[in-house]
Amino acid sequence: MRNRNTNTLKLKKNPSAYAVWRLEQQLNYGLSENEKINRVELKKYLPVLNIDADTRKLCEYLLYGKKPSY
């Protein structure tokens, strides 16, 4: 994954901030070829991710089996 607008070298110095940024990028803009989302990190950082409600509901359903309430 390449990002021209973020200094990833500086961001990698803070592992939790980098993990949150990377998950947000993957969920909002898609995955590269043969790339997977780390399930453990997604469970850990899901409450703090800045993603839309539908994506959050889908992640909760896939991780925990929670059915969305409408």
Buried (B, 14 or more C-beta within 10 A) or exposed (E): EEEEEEEEEEBEEEEEEBBBBBBBBBBEEEEEEEEEEEEEBBEBBBEEBEBEEEEBBBBBEEEEEEEEEE
